[in-house]
Amino acid sequence: MSTNGTGPDQLEADIERQREELAATIDQLHAKLDVKARVKDGVTTADGKPRPDLVAAAVAVVALTVGLLVWRRRH
């Protein structure tokens, strides 16, 4: 029935394998394109808390900004 020596069972197995590979590829692309999740992963620790180094940097920026505003008003 088939011209290349592949039976229906082999074709079905190949189709299933290709579906699984396609699903894995789509999952990988979705993970790369999920900007919100990637950003969240970058700014939080494994337990979901903000990274201490980023918190310290934010506090430093706020303190510097307030300091500059106070200094500018006085001069």
PQR file with spaces between the fields and no chain letter, atoms N, CA, C, O and H, PARSE charges and radii, in Angstrom:
ATOM       1  N    MET     1       0.804   -1.178    0.000 -0.4000 1.5000
ATOM       2  CA   MET     1       0.000    0.000    0.000 -0.0000 2.0000
ATOM       3  C    MET     1       0.860    1.259    0.000  0.5500 1.7000
ATOM       4  O    MET     1       0.555    2.215   -0.714 -0.5500 1.4000
ATOM       5  N    SER     2       1.934    1.272    0.796 -0.4000 1.5000
ATOM       6  CA   SER     2       2.786    2.448    0.782 -0.0000 2.0000
ATOM       7  C    SER     2       3.922    2.234   -0.201  0.5500 1.7000
ATOM       8  O    SER     2       4.335    1.109   -0.482 -0.5500 1.4000
ATOM       9  H    SER     2       2.181    0.496    1.376  0.4000 1.0000
ATOM      10  N    THR     3       4.405    3.344   -0.710 -0.4000 1.5000
ATOM      11  CA   THR     3       5.431    3.239   -1.738 -0.0000 2.0000
ATOM      12  C    THR     3       6.835    3.240   -1.162  0.5500 1.7000
ATOM      13  O    THR     3       7.770    2.828   -1.849 -0.5500 1.4000
ATOM      14  H    THR     3       4.069    4.258   -0.482  0.4000 1.0000
ATOM      15  N    ASN     4       7.020    3.688    0.080 -0.4000 1.5000
ATOM      16  CA   ASN     4       8.363    3.761    0.636 -0.0000 2.0000
ATOM      17  C    ASN     4       8.604    2.718    1.727  0.5500 1.7000
ATOM      18  O    ASN     4       9.579    2.835    2.471 -0.5500 1.4000
ATOM      19  H    ASN     4       6.261    4.023    0.639  0.4000 1.0000
ATOM      20  N    GLY     5       7.766    1.725    1.842 -0.4000 1.5000
ATOM      21  CA   GLY     5       7.967    0.649    2.798 -0.0000 2.0000
ATOM      22  C    GLY     5       7.537    0.995    4.213  0.5500 1.7000
ATOM      23  O    GLY     5       7.860    0.262    5.148 -0.5500 1.4000
ATOM      24  H    GLY     5       6.975    1.630    1.238  0.4000 1.0000
ATOM      25  N    THR     6       6.821    2.088    4.392 -0.4000 1.5000
ATOM      26  CA   THR     6       6.360    2.511    5.707 -0.0000 2.0000
ATOM      27  C    THR     6       4.896    2.156    5.851  0.5500 1.7000
ATOM      28  O    THR     6       4.061    2.546    5.034 -0.5500 1.4000
ATOM      29  H    THR     6       6.558    2.683    3.632  0.4000 1.0000
ATOM      30  N    GLY     7       4.598    1.413    6.900 -0.4000 1.5000
ATOM      31  CA   GLY     7       3.222    1.008    7.130 -0.0000 2.0000
ATOM      32  C    GLY     7       2.457    2.056    7.916  0.5500 1.7000
ATOM      33  O    GLY     7       3.038    3.041    8.371 -0.5500 1.4000
ATOM      34  H    GLY     7       5.276    1.096    7.564  0.4000 1.0000
ATOM      35  N    PRO     8       1.167    1.851    8.076 -0.5600 1.5000
ATOM      36  CA   PRO     8       0.317    2.817    8.787  0.2800 2.0000
ATOM      37  C    PRO     8       0.745    3.008   10.246  0.5500 1.7000
ATOM      38  O    PRO     8       0.674    4.118   10.773 -0.5500 1.4000
ATOM      39  N    ASP     9       1.186    1.933   10.896 -0.4000 1.5000
ATOM      40  CA   ASP     9       1.614    2.071   12.284 -0.0000 2.0000
ATOM      41  C    ASP     9       2.852    2.961   12.402  0.5500 1.7000
ATOM      42  O    ASP     9       2.958    3.777   13.318 -0.5500 1.4000
ATOM      43  H    ASP     9       1.244    1.031   10.468  0.4000 1.0000
ATOM      44  N    GLN    10       3.769    2.796   11.480 -0.4000 1.5000
ATOM      45  CA   GLN    10       4.982    3.621   11.482 -0.0000 2.0000
ATOM      46  C    GLN    10       4.640    5.082   11.190  0.5500 1.7000
ATOM      47  O    GLN    10       5.204    5.991   11.799 -0.5500 1.4000
ATOM      48  H    GLN    10       3.683    2.134   10.735  0.4000 1.0000
ATOM      49  N    LEU    11       3.722    5.301   10.264 -0.4000 1.5000
ATOM      50  CA   LEU    11       3.304    6.669    9.952 -0.0000 2.0000
ATOM      51  C    LEU    11       2.651    7.331   11.165  0.5500 1.7000
ATOM      52  O    LEU    11       2.924    8.492   11.467 -0.5500 1.4000
ATOM      53  H    LEU    11       3.264    4.563    9.769  0.4000 1.0000
ATOM      54  N    GLU    12       1.807    6.601   11.842 -0.4000 1.5000
ATOM      55  CA   GLU    12       1.159    7.148   13.038 -0.0000 2.0000
ATOM      56  C    GLU    12       2.184    7.461   14.121  0.5500 1.7000
ATOM      57  O    GLU    12       2.068    8.478   14.806 -0.5500 1.4000
ATOM      58  H    GLU    12       1.585    5.657   11.597  0.4000 1.0000
ATOM      59  N    ALA    13       3.180    6.604   14.283 -0.4000 1.5000
ATOM      60  CA   ALA    13       4.234    6.843   15.266 -0.0000 2.0000
ATOM      61  C    ALA    13       5.053    8.083   14.895  0.5500 1.7000
ATOM      62  O    ALA    13       5.418    8.875   15.765 -0.5500 1.4000
ATOM      63  H    ALA    13       3.274    5.779   13.727  0.4000 1.0000
ATOM      64  N    ASP    14       5.340    8.247   13.597 -0.4000 1.5000
ATOM      65  CA   ASP    14       6.079    9.429   13.145 -0.0000 2.0000
ATOM      66  C    ASP    14       5.274   10.700   13.373  0.5500 1.7000
ATOM      67  O    ASP    14       5.821   11.718   13.798 -0.5500 1.4000
ATOM      68  H    ASP    14       5.044    7.604   12.891  0.4000 1.0000
ATOM      69  N    ILE    15       4.002   10.645   13.098 -0.4000 1.5000
ATOM      70  CA   ILE    15       3.138   11.807   13.304 -0.0000 2.0000
ATOM      71  C    ILE    15       3.088   12.167   14.785  0.5500 1.7000
ATOM      72  O    ILE    15       3.167   13.346   15.129 -0.5500 1.4000
ATOM      73  H    ILE    15       3.558    9.819   12.753  0.4000 1.0000
ATOM      74  N    GLU    16       2.962   11.196   15.652 -0.4000 1.5000
ATOM      75  CA   GLU    16       2.916   11.446   17.095 -0.0000 2.0000
ATOM      76  C    GLU    16       4.229   12.050   17.585  0.5500 1.7000
ATOM      77  O    GLU    16       4.223   12.977   18.394 -0.5500 1.4000
ATOM      78  H    GLU    16       2.898   10.238   15.372  0.4000 1.0000
ATOM      79  N    ARG    17       5.347   11.531   17.100 -0.4000 1.5000
ATOM      80  CA   ARG    17       6.656   12.066   17.474 -0.0000 2.0000
ATOM      81  C    ARG    17       6.789   13.521   17.029  0.5500 1.7000
ATOM      82  O    ARG    17       7.278   14.367   17.778 -0.5500 1.4000
ATOM      83  H    ARG    17       5.352   10.777   16.443  0.4000 1.0000
ATOM      84  N    GLN    18       6.346   13.805   15.797 -0.4000 1.5000
ATOM      85  CA   GLN    18       6.420   15.174   15.292 -0.0000 2.0000
ATOM      86  C    GLN    18       5.511   16.114   16.086  0.5500 1.7000
ATOM      87  O    GLN    18       5.867   17.270   16.313 -0.5500 1.4000
ATOM      88  H    GLN    18       5.948   13.118   15.189  0.4000 1.0000
ATOM      89  N    ARG    19       4.354   15.634   16.502 -0.4000 1.5000
ATOM      90  CA   ARG    19       3.458   16.443   17.334 -0.0000 2.0000
ATOM      91  C    ARG    19       4.120   16.782   18.665  0.5500 1.7000
ATOM      92  O    ARG    19       4.040   17.916   19.139 -0.5500 1.4000
ATOM      93  H    ARG    19       4.065   14.695   16.317  0.4000 1.0000
ATOM      94  N    GLU    20       4.774   15.790   19.261 -0.4000 1.5000
ATOM      95  CA   GLU    20       5.450   16.023   20.538 -0.0000 2.0000
ATOM      96  C    GLU    20       6.598   17.012   20.378  0.5500 1.7000
ATOM      97  O    GLU    20       6.793   17.881   21.227 -0.5500 1.4000
ATOM      98  H    GLU    20       4.839   14.869   18.876  0.4000 1.0000
ATOM      99  N    GLU    21       7.352   16.883   19.301 -0.4000 1.5000
ATOM     100  CA   GLU    21       8.444   17.818   19.049 -0.0000 2.0000
ATOM     101  C    GLU    21       7.912   19.228   18.810  0.5500 1.7000
ATOM     102  O    GLU    21       8.491   20.200   19.296 -0.5500 1.4000
ATOM     103  H    GLU    21       7.194   16.176   18.611  0.4000 1.0000
ATOM     104  N    LEU    22       6.824   19.344   18.072 -0.4000 1.5000
ATOM     105  CA   LEU    22       6.212   20.641   17.809 -0.0000 2.0000
ATOM     106  C    LEU    22       5.690   21.264   19.104  0.5500 1.7000
ATOM     107  O    LEU    22       5.856   22.463   19.327 -0.5500 1.4000
ATOM     108  H    LEU    22       6.353   18.554   17.677  0.4000 1.0000
ATOM     109  N    ALA    23       5.069   20.465   19.943 -0.4000 1.5000
ATOM     110  CA   ALA    23       4.566   20.964   21.224 -0.0000 2.0000
ATOM     111  C    ALA    23       5.721   21.464   22.090  0.5500 1.7000
ATOM     112  O    ALA    23       5.601   22.501   22.741 -0.5500 1.4000
ATOM     113  H    ALA    23       4.934   19.491   19.762  0.4000 1.0000
ATOM     114  N    ALA    24       6.825   20.743   22.104 -0.4000 1.5000
ATOM     115  CA   ALA    24       7.993   21.170   22.884 -0.0000 2.0000
ATOM     116  C    ALA    24       8.556   22.475   22.334  0.5500 1.7000
ATOM     117  O    ALA    24       8.936   23.358   23.103 -0.5500 1.4000
ATOM     118  H    ALA    24       6.923   19.900   21.575  0.4000 1.0000
ATOM     119  N    THR    25       8.613   22.604   21.026 -0.4000 1.5000
ATOM     120  CA   THR    25       9.109   23.831   20.408 -0.0000 2.0000
ATOM     121  C    THR    25       8.207   25.008   20.733  0.5500 1.7000
ATOM     122  O    THR    25       8.690   26.100   21.033 -0.5500 1.4000
ATOM     123  H    THR    25       8.304   21.887   20.401  0.4000 1.0000
ATOM     124  N    ILE    26       6.909   24.795   20.675 -0.4000 1.5000
ATOM     125  CA   ILE    26       5.956   25.864   20.997 -0.0000 2.0000
ATOM     126  C    ILE    26       6.101   26.273   22.459  0.5500 1.7000
ATOM     127  O    ILE    26       6.055   27.463   22.770 -0.5500 1.4000
ATOM     128  H    ILE    26       6.516   23.908   20.431  0.4000 1.0000
ATOM     129  N    ASP    27       6.273   25.318   23.351 -0.4000 1.5000
ATOM     130  CA   ASP    27       6.478   25.637   24.771 -0.0000 2.0000
ATOM     131  C    ASP    27       7.742   26.474   24.963  0.5500 1.7000
ATOM     132  O    ASP    27       7.740   27.425   25.745 -0.5500 1.4000
ATOM     133  H    ASP    27       6.309   24.351   23.099  0.4000 1.0000
ATOM     134  N    GLN    28       8.813   26.130   24.260 -0.4000 1.5000
ATOM     135  CA   GLN    28      10.055   26.891   24.370 -0.0000 2.0000
ATOM     136  C    GLN    28       9.882   28.310   23.843  0.5500 1.7000
ATOM     137  O    GLN    28      10.369   29.261   24.455 -0.5500 1.4000
ATOM     138  H    GLN    28       8.815   25.358   23.625  0.4000 1.0000
ATOM     139  N    LEU    29       9.200   28.459   22.725 -0.4000 1.5000
ATOM     140  CA   LEU    29       8.944   29.796   22.170 -0.0000 2.0000
ATOM     141  C    LEU    29       8.068   30.616   23.107  0.5500 1.7000
ATOM     142  O    LEU    29       8.311   31.806   23.308 -0.5500 1.4000
ATOM     143  H    LEU    29       8.804   27.686   22.228  0.4000 1.0000
ATOM     144  N    HIS    30       7.062   29.989   23.671 -0.4000 1.5000
ATOM     145  CA   HIS    30       6.179   30.689   24.606 -0.0000 2.0000
ATOM     146  C    HIS    30       6.968   31.187   25.813  0.5500 1.7000
ATOM     147  O    HIS    30       6.760   32.311   26.270 -0.5500 1.4000
ATOM     148  H    HIS    30       6.865   29.022   23.507  0.4000 1.0000
ATOM     149  N    ALA    31       7.859   30.369   26.323 -0.4000 1.5000
ATOM     150  CA   ALA    31       8.678   30.779   27.476 -0.0000 2.0000
ATOM     151  C    ALA    31       9.578   31.951   27.114  0.5500 1.7000
ATOM     152  O    ALA    31       9.770   32.853   27.929 -0.5500 1.4000
ATOM     153  H    ALA    31       8.028   29.456   25.951  0.4000 1.0000
ATOM     154  N    LYS    32      10.130   31.953   25.915 -0.4000 1.5000
ATOM     155  CA   LYS    32      10.990   33.065   25.490 -0.0000 2.0000
ATOM     156  C    LYS    32      10.199   34.345   25.277  0.5500 1.7000
ATOM     157  O    LYS    32      10.719   35.434   25.521 -0.5500 1.4000
ATOM     158  H    LYS    32       9.975   31.220   25.253  0.4000 1.0000
ATOM     159  N    LEU    33       8.963   34.241   24.831 -0.4000 1.5000
ATOM     160  CA   LEU    33       8.161   35.418   24.516 -0.0000 2.0000
ATOM     161  C    LEU    33       7.342   35.921   25.698  0.5500 1.7000
ATOM     162  O    LEU    33       6.706   36.970   25.598 -0.5500 1.4000
ATOM     163  H    LEU    33       8.540   33.357   24.634  0.4000 1.0000
ATOM     164  N    ASP    34       7.343   35.206   26.802 -0.4000 1.5000
ATOM     165  CA   ASP    34       6.580   35.614   27.979 -0.0000 2.0000
ATOM     166  C    ASP    34       7.403   36.626   28.781  0.5500 1.7000
ATOM     167  O    ASP    34       8.082   36.278   29.747 -0.5500 1.4000
ATOM     168  H    ASP    34       7.860   34.354   26.884  0.4000 1.0000
ATOM     169  N    VAL    35       7.322   37.885   28.351 -0.4000 1.5000
ATOM     170  CA   VAL    35       8.152   38.937   28.928 -0.0000 2.0000
ATOM     171  C    VAL    35       7.834   39.130   30.408  0.5500 1.7000
ATOM     172  O    VAL    35       8.746   39.303   31.216 -0.5500 1.4000
ATOM     173  H    VAL    35       6.771   38.168   27.566  0.4000 1.0000
ATOM     174  N    LYS    36       6.579   39.104   30.765 -0.4000 1.5000
ATOM     175  CA   LYS    36       6.183   39.330   32.160 -0.0000 2.0000
ATOM     176  C    LYS    36       6.831   38.295   33.087  0.5500 1.7000
ATOM     177  O    LYS    36       7.363   38.650   34.139 -0.5500 1.4000
ATOM     178  H    LYS    36       5.838   38.964   30.108  0.4000 1.0000
ATOM     179  N    ALA    37       6.788   37.044   32.705 -0.4000 1.5000
ATOM     180  CA   ALA    37       7.374   35.992   33.534 -0.0000 2.0000
ATOM     181  C    ALA    37       8.889   36.118   33.589  0.5500 1.7000
ATOM     182  O    ALA    37       9.493   35.890   34.638 -0.5500 1.4000
ATOM     183  H    ALA    37       6.356   36.755   31.851  0.4000 1.0000
ATOM     184  N    ARG    38       9.511   36.480   32.463 -0.4000 1.5000
ATOM     185  CA   ARG    38      10.962   36.620   32.448 -0.0000 2.0000
ATOM     186  C    ARG    38      11.419   37.773   33.320  0.5500 1.7000
ATOM     187  O    ARG    38      12.434   37.668   34.008 -0.5500 1.4000
ATOM     188  H    ARG    38       9.021   36.665   31.612  0.4000 1.0000
ATOM     189  N    VAL    39      10.675   38.878   33.298 -0.4000 1.5000
ATOM     190  CA   VAL    39      11.026   40.017   34.145 -0.0000 2.0000
ATOM     191  C    VAL    39      10.840   39.652   35.604  0.5500 1.7000
ATOM     192  O    VAL    39      11.691   39.954   36.441 -0.5500 1.4000
ATOM     193  H    VAL    39       9.850   38.964   32.739  0.4000 1.0000
ATOM     194  N    LYS    40       9.723   39.002   35.909 -0.4000 1.5000
ATOM     195  CA   LYS    40       9.470   38.601   37.300 -0.0000 2.0000
ATOM     196  C    LYS    40      10.568   37.677   37.799  0.5500 1.7000
ATOM     197  O    LYS    40      11.021   37.812   38.936 -0.5500 1.4000
ATOM     198  H    LYS    40       9.031   38.758   35.229  0.4000 1.0000
ATOM     199  N    ASP    41      10.999   36.743   36.966 -0.4000 1.5000
ATOM     200  CA   ASP    41      12.077   35.834   37.349 -0.0000 2.0000
ATOM     201  C    ASP    41      13.379   36.593   37.583  0.5500 1.7000
ATOM     202  O    ASP    41      14.199   36.182   38.404 -0.5500 1.4000
ATOM     203  H    ASP    41      10.632   36.634   36.042  0.4000 1.0000
ATOM     204  N    GLY    42      13.571   37.690   36.872 -0.4000 1.5000
ATOM     205  CA   GLY    42      14.804   38.452   37.003 -0.0000 2.0000
ATOM     206  C    GLY    42      14.862   39.336   38.234  0.5500 1.7000
ATOM     207  O    GLY    42      15.951   39.672   38.699 -0.5500 1.4000
ATOM     208  H    GLY    42      12.904   38.024   36.205  0.4000 1.0000
ATOM     209  N    VAL    43      13.703   39.721   38.777 -0.4000 1.5000
ATOM     210  CA   VAL    43      13.705   40.665   39.901 -0.0000 2.0000
ATOM     211  C    VAL    43      13.292   40.019   41.215  0.5500 1.7000
ATOM     212  O    VAL    43      13.239   40.693   42.243 -0.5500 1.4000
ATOM     213  H    VAL    43      12.818   39.448   38.399  0.4000 1.0000
ATOM     214  N    THR    44      12.999   38.727   41.197 -0.4000 1.5000
ATOM     215  CA   THR    44      12.613   38.049   42.433 -0.0000 2.0000
ATOM     216  C    THR    44      13.544   36.860   42.681  0.5500 1.7000
ATOM     217  O    THR    44      14.183   36.336   41.769 -0.5500 1.4000
ATOM     218  H    THR    44      13.042   38.179   40.362  0.4000 1.0000
ATOM     219  N    THR    45      13.592   36.463   43.942 -0.4000 1.5000
ATOM     220  CA   THR    45      14.369   35.284   44.310 -0.0000 2.0000
ATOM     221  C    THR    45      13.531   34.042   44.035  0.5500 1.7000
ATOM     222  O    THR    45      12.392   34.146   43.580 -0.5500 1.4000
ATOM     223  H    THR    45      13.073   36.890   44.683  0.4000 1.0000
ATOM     224  N    ALA    46      14.079   32.895   44.303 -0.4000 1.5000
ATOM     225  CA   ALA    46      13.378   31.635   44.036 -0.0000 2.0000
ATOM     226  C    ALA    46      12.085   31.518   44.846  0.5500 1.7000
ATOM     227  O    ALA    46      11.134   30.869   44.408 -0.5500 1.4000
ATOM     228  H    ALA    46      15.004   32.810   44.672  0.4000 1.0000
ATOM     229  N    ASP    47      12.048   32.145   46.026 -0.4000 1.5000
ATOM     230  CA   ASP    47      10.834   32.062   46.842 -0.0000 2.0000
ATOM     231  C    ASP    47       9.853   33.204   46.568  0.5500 1.7000
ATOM     232  O    ASP    47       8.853   33.334   47.274 -0.5500 1.4000
ATOM     233  H    ASP    47      12.820   32.671   46.381  0.4000 1.0000
ATOM     234  N    GLY    48      10.123   34.031   45.554 -0.4000 1.5000
ATOM     235  CA   GLY    48       9.185   35.065   45.132 -0.0000 2.0000
ATOM     236  C    GLY    48       9.374   36.420   45.788  0.5500 1.7000
ATOM     237  O    GLY    48       8.606   37.346   45.528 -0.5500 1.4000
ATOM     238  H    GLY    48      10.935   33.925   44.981  0.4000 1.0000
ATOM     239  N    LYS    49      10.389   36.548   46.636 -0.4000 1.5000
ATOM     240  CA   LYS    49      10.648   37.825   47.294 -0.0000 2.0000
ATOM     241  C    LYS    49      11.538   38.692   46.407  0.5500 1.7000
ATOM     242  O    LYS    49      12.309   38.170   45.602 -0.5500 1.4000
ATOM     243  H    LYS    49      11.013   35.796   46.847  0.4000 1.0000
ATOM     244  N    PRO    50      11.433   40.020   46.552 -0.5600 1.5000
ATOM     245  CA   PRO    50      12.305   40.900   45.751  0.2800 2.0000
ATOM     246  C    PRO    50      13.779   40.645   46.055  0.5500 1.7000
ATOM     247  O    PRO    50      14.156   40.360   47.192 -0.5500 1.4000
ATOM     248  N    ARG    51      14.597   40.753   45.018 -0.4000 1.5000
ATOM     249  CA   ARG    51      16.034   40.555   45.201 -0.0000 2.0000
ATOM     250  C    ARG    51      16.605   41.679   46.049  0.5500 1.7000
ATOM     251  O    ARG    51      16.359   42.850   45.760 -0.5500 1.4000
ATOM     252  H    ARG    51      14.291   40.984   44.095  0.4000 1.0000
ATOM     253  N    PRO    52      17.361   41.350   47.084 -0.5600 1.5000
ATOM     254  CA   PRO    52      17.891   42.373   47.993  0.2800 2.0000
ATOM     255  C    PRO    52      18.778   43.407   47.298  0.5500 1.7000
ATOM     256  O    PRO    52      18.747   44.584   47.658 -0.5500 1.4000
ATOM     257  N    ASP    53      19.564   42.986   46.313 -0.4000 1.5000
ATOM     258  CA   ASP    53      20.429   43.941   45.636 -0.0000 2.0000
ATOM     259  C    ASP    53      19.629   44.976   44.849  0.5500 1.7000
ATOM     260  O    ASP    53      20.030   46.137   44.768 -0.5500 1.4000
ATOM     261  H    ASP    53      19.590   42.030   46.021  0.4000 1.0000
ATOM     262  N    LEU    54      18.506   44.566   44.272 -0.4000 1.5000
ATOM     263  CA   LEU    54      17.671   45.512   43.534 -0.0000 2.0000
ATOM     264  C    LEU    54      16.924   46.445   44.483  0.5500 1.7000
ATOM     265  O    LEU    54      16.724   47.619   44.172 -0.5500 1.4000
ATOM     266  H    LEU    54      18.180   43.622   44.339  0.4000 1.0000
ATOM     267  N    VAL    55      16.514   45.927   45.632 -0.4000 1.5000
ATOM     268  CA   VAL    55      15.860   46.766   46.629 -0.0000 2.0000
ATOM     269  C    VAL    55      16.845   47.829   47.114  0.5500 1.7000
ATOM     270  O    VAL    55      16.484   48.999   47.231 -0.5500 1.4000
ATOM     271  H    VAL    55      16.677   44.973   45.885  0.4000 1.0000
ATOM     272  N    ALA    56      18.065   47.436   47.390 -0.4000 1.5000
ATOM     273  CA   ALA    56      19.086   48.383   47.845 -0.0000 2.0000
ATOM     274  C    ALA    56      19.357   49.437   46.779  0.5500 1.7000
ATOM     275  O    ALA    56      19.516   50.614   47.103 -0.5500 1.4000
ATOM     276  H    ALA    56      18.359   46.485   47.294  0.4000 1.0000
ATOM     277  N    ALA    57      19.411   49.039   45.533 -0.4000 1.5000
ATOM     278  CA   ALA    57      19.641   49.992   44.447 -0.0000 2.0000
ATOM     279  C    ALA    57      18.482   50.975   44.336  0.5500 1.7000
ATOM     280  O    ALA    57      18.701   52.168   44.129 -0.5500 1.4000
ATOM     281  H    ALA    57      19.282   48.083   45.270  0.4000 1.0000
ATOM     282  N    ALA    58      17.257   50.489   44.470 -0.4000 1.5000
ATOM     283  CA   ALA    58      16.091   51.374   44.399 -0.0000 2.0000
ATOM     284  C    ALA    58      16.092   52.366   45.551  0.5500 1.7000
ATOM     285  O    ALA    58      15.791   53.543   45.350 -0.5500 1.4000
ATOM     286  H    ALA    58      17.079   49.519   44.639  0.4000 1.0000
ATOM     287  N    VAL    59      16.421   51.916   46.740 -0.4000 1.5000
ATOM     288  CA   VAL    59      16.495   52.801   47.907 -0.0000 2.0000
ATOM     289  C    VAL    59      17.581   53.852   47.686  0.5500 1.7000
ATOM     290  O    VAL    59      17.383   55.023   48.012 -0.5500 1.4000
ATOM     291  H    VAL    59      16.665   50.960   46.903  0.4000 1.0000
ATOM     292  N    ALA    60      18.708   53.452   47.143 -0.4000 1.5000
ATOM     293  CA   ALA    60      19.795   54.391   46.882 -0.0000 2.0000
ATOM     294  C    ALA    60      19.377   55.452   45.867  0.5500 1.7000
ATOM     295  O    ALA    60      19.696   56.629   46.036 -0.5500 1.4000
ATOM     296  H    ALA    60      18.869   52.501   46.879  0.4000 1.0000
ATOM     297  N    VAL    61      18.675   55.050   44.827 -0.4000 1.5000
ATOM     298  CA   VAL    61      18.213   56.012   43.815 -0.0000 2.0000
ATOM     299  C    VAL    61      17.227   56.992   44.430  0.5500 1.7000
ATOM     300  O    VAL    61      17.318   58.193   44.176 -0.5500 1.4000
ATOM     301  H    VAL    61      18.416   54.094   44.690  0.4000 1.0000
ATOM     302  N    VAL    62      16.298   56.512   45.222 -0.4000 1.5000
ATOM     303  CA   VAL    62      15.327   57.393   45.867 -0.0000 2.0000
ATOM     304  C    VAL    62      16.038   58.353   46.814  0.5500 1.7000
ATOM     305  O    VAL    62      15.738   59.547   46.817 -0.5500 1.4000
ATOM     306  H    VAL    62      16.224   55.537   45.428  0.4000 1.0000
ATOM     307  N    ALA    63      16.978   57.850   47.620 -0.4000 1.5000
ATOM     308  CA   ALA    63      17.711   58.704   48.555 -0.0000 2.0000
ATOM     309  C    ALA    63      18.514   59.763   47.803  0.5500 1.7000
ATOM     310  O    ALA    63      18.538   60.924   48.212 -0.5500 1.4000
ATOM     311  H    ALA    63      17.221   56.880   47.618  0.4000 1.0000
ATOM     312  N    LEU    64      19.153   59.387   46.736 -0.4000 1.5000
ATOM     313  CA   LEU    64      19.920   60.340   45.935 -0.0000 2.0000
ATOM     314  C    LEU    64      19.012   61.406   45.334  0.5500 1.7000
ATOM     315  O    LEU    64      19.357   62.587   45.344 -0.5500 1.4000
ATOM     316  H    LEU    64      19.133   58.444   46.404  0.4000 1.0000
ATOM     317  N    THR    65      17.877   61.012   44.822 -0.4000 1.5000
ATOM     318  CA   THR    65      16.931   61.962   44.231 -0.0000 2.0000
ATOM     319  C    THR    65      16.425   62.943   45.280  0.5500 1.7000
ATOM     320  O    THR    65      16.391   64.149   45.036 -0.5500 1.4000
ATOM     321  H    THR    65      17.597   60.052   44.814  0.4000 1.0000
ATOM     322  N    VAL    66      16.033   62.436   46.443 -0.4000 1.5000
ATOM     323  CA   VAL    66      15.561   63.310   47.515 -0.0000 2.0000
ATOM     324  C    VAL    66      16.684   64.248   47.958  0.5500 1.7000
ATOM     325  O    VAL    66      16.462   65.440   48.169 -0.5500 1.4000
ATOM     326  H    VAL    66      16.060   61.456   46.641  0.4000 1.0000
ATOM     327  N    GLY    67      17.878   63.704   48.095 -0.4000 1.5000
ATOM     328  CA   GLY    67      19.015   64.530   48.482 -0.0000 2.0000
ATOM     329  C    GLY    67      19.291   65.640   47.483  0.5500 1.7000
ATOM     330  O    GLY    67      19.540   66.779   47.880 -0.5500 1.4000
ATOM     331  H    GLY    67      18.059   62.735   47.924  0.4000 1.0000
ATOM     332  N    LEU    68      19.251   65.333   46.215 -0.4000 1.5000
ATOM     333  CA   LEU    68      19.458   66.355   45.186 -0.0000 2.0000
ATOM     334  C    LEU    68      18.359   67.416   45.208  0.5500 1.7000
ATOM     335  O    LEU    68      18.642   68.602   45.037 -0.5500 1.4000
ATOM     336  H    LEU    68      19.049   64.408   45.893  0.4000 1.0000
ATOM     337  N    LEU    69      17.124   67.007   45.415 -0.4000 1.5000
ATOM     338  CA   LEU    69      16.019   67.973   45.472 -0.0000 2.0000
ATOM     339  C    LEU    69      16.160   68.895   46.673  0.5500 1.7000
ATOM     340  O    LEU    69      15.940   70.101   46.560 -0.5500 1.4000
ATOM     341  H    LEU    69      16.894   66.044   45.554  0.4000 1.0000
ATOM     342  N    VAL    70      16.526   68.338   47.821 -0.4000 1.5000
ATOM     343  CA   VAL    70      16.713   69.160   49.024 -0.0000 2.0000
ATOM     344  C    VAL    70      17.879   70.111   48.823  0.5500 1.7000
ATOM     345  O    VAL    70      17.779   71.291   49.158 -0.5500 1.4000
ATOM     346  H    VAL    70      16.706   67.359   47.913  0.4000 1.0000
ATOM     347  N    TRP    71      18.984   69.615   48.281 -0.4000 1.5000
ATOM     348  CA   TRP    71      20.160   70.464   48.059 -0.0000 2.0000
ATOM     349  C    TRP    71      19.834   71.589   47.077  0.5500 1.7000
ATOM     350  O    TRP    71      20.262   72.727   47.271 -0.5500 1.4000
ATOM     351  H    TRP    71      19.065   68.656   48.009  0.4000 1.0000
ATOM     352  N    ARG    72      19.086   71.278   46.034 -0.4000 1.5000
ATOM     353  CA   ARG    72      18.757   72.283   45.027 -0.0000 2.0000
ATOM     354  C    ARG    72      17.846   73.363   45.590  0.5500 1.7000
ATOM     355  O    ARG    72      17.993   74.532   45.233 -0.5500 1.4000
ATOM     356  H    ARG    72      18.738   70.353   45.876  0.4000 1.0000
ATOM     357  N    ARG    73      16.917   73.006   46.453 -0.4000 1.5000
ATOM     358  CA   ARG    73      16.026   74.010   47.049 -0.0000 2.0000
ATOM     359  C    ARG    73      16.779   74.941   47.978  0.5500 1.7000
ATOM     360  O    ARG    73      16.430   76.115   48.098 -0.5500 1.4000
ATOM     361  H    ARG    73      16.797   72.057   46.743  0.4000 1.0000
ATOM     362  N    ARG    74      17.797   74.436   48.629 -0.4000 1.5000
ATOM     363  CA   ARG    74      18.564   75.256   49.594 -0.0000 2.0000
ATOM     364  C    ARG    74      19.564   76.170   48.905  0.5500 1.7000
ATOM     365  O    ARG    74      20.005   77.158   49.493 -0.5500 1.4000
ATOM     366  H    ARG    74      18.080   73.482   48.531  0.4000 1.0000
ATOM     367  N    HIS    75      19.923   75.860   47.686 -0.4000 1.5000
ATOM     368  CA   HIS    75      20.922   76.697   46.994 -0.0000 2.0000
ATOM     369  C    HIS    75      20.306   77.495   45.922  0.5500 1.7000
ATOM     370  O    HIS    75      20.998   78.252   45.241 -0.5500 1.4000
ATOM     371  H    HIS    75      19.565   75.058   47.209  0.4000 1.0000
